[in-house]
Amino acid sequence: MTIRELQIINKLGLHARAAAKVVHTANEFESEVFLGADGEEVNAKSILGLLTLAATQGTPLTLRVEGPDHAEAAAAIEALFRNCFGEGE
């Protein structure tokens, strides 16, 4: 299991396009992937779940990944956040 603390750094937060990128990336792995904020944890393979977090810029999130490829999945999700979901800001 891998647990990491992330933060939304892009201006638009975790909006639909960014959430879709998280879902796409999470689904590339066998592991279960969860993101949580303010005591709520959702399946990161569900776009609706991610959008219910209503995570804006600066929101701290907890990433929890369980499964055979947990380290690789966590690294890929963390890279998305670091790179502002490929949006440049």
KAFENFEN-V399750 format. One record per residue. RES is the residue in three letters. OMEGA is omega in whole degrees, -180 to 180 (none if undefined). D_FIRST is the distance of its C-alpha to the first C-alpha in Angstrom with 1 decimal. Layout:
res omega d_first
RES OMEGA D_FIRST
RES OMEGA D_FIRST
This chain:
res omega d_first
MET 176 0.0
THR 175 3.8
ILE 179 6.7
ARG 175 10.2
GLU -180 13.7
LEU 175 16.0
GLN 176 19.7
ILE -179 22.1
ILE 179 24.7
ASN -173 26.8
LYS -174 30.0
LEU 180 29.6
GLY -179 26.1
LEU -180 23.8
HIS -172 26.8
ALA -178 27.1
ARG 178 27.2
ALA 179 24.1
ALA 178 22.2
ALA 178 23.4
LYS 177 22.0
VAL 180 18.5
VAL -180 18.8
HIS -179 20.3
THR -180 17.5
ALA -179 14.7
ASN 175 16.8
GLU -175 17.0
PHE 179 13.6
GLU -177 12.7
SER 172 9.3
GLU -175 9.6
VAL -179 10.0
PHE 172 11.3
LEU -179 13.5
GLY 176 15.2
ALA 176 18.5
ASP 177 20.9
GLY 179 19.1
GLU 178 18.7
GLU -179 15.6
VAL 176 16.3
ASN -178 15.1
ALA 175 15.1
LYS -180 16.8
SER -179 19.7
ILE 179 22.3
LEU 177 23.9
GLY -180 20.9
LEU -178 20.3
LEU 179 24.0
THR 177 24.1
LEU -180 22.1
ALA -175 25.3
ALA 179 23.6
THR 179 26.4
GLN 180 26.7
GLY -180 25.2
THR 174 22.8
PRO 180 19.6
LEU 173 16.5
THR 177 12.9
LEU 177 10.4
ARG -178 7.2
VAL 179 5.6
GLU 177 4.6
GLY -173 6.7
PRO -179 8.7
ASP -174 9.2
HIS -177 6.1
ALA 180 7.7
GLU 179 11.0
ALA 180 10.5
ALA 180 9.5
ALA -179 12.4
ALA 179 14.7
ILE 179 14.3
GLU 178 14.7
ALA 177 17.8
LEU -180 19.3
PHE -180 19.3
ARG -177 20.7
ASN 178 23.4
CYS 178 24.4
PHE 179 23.5
GLY -176 26.2
GLU 175 28.9
GLY 177 30.1
GLU none 30.2
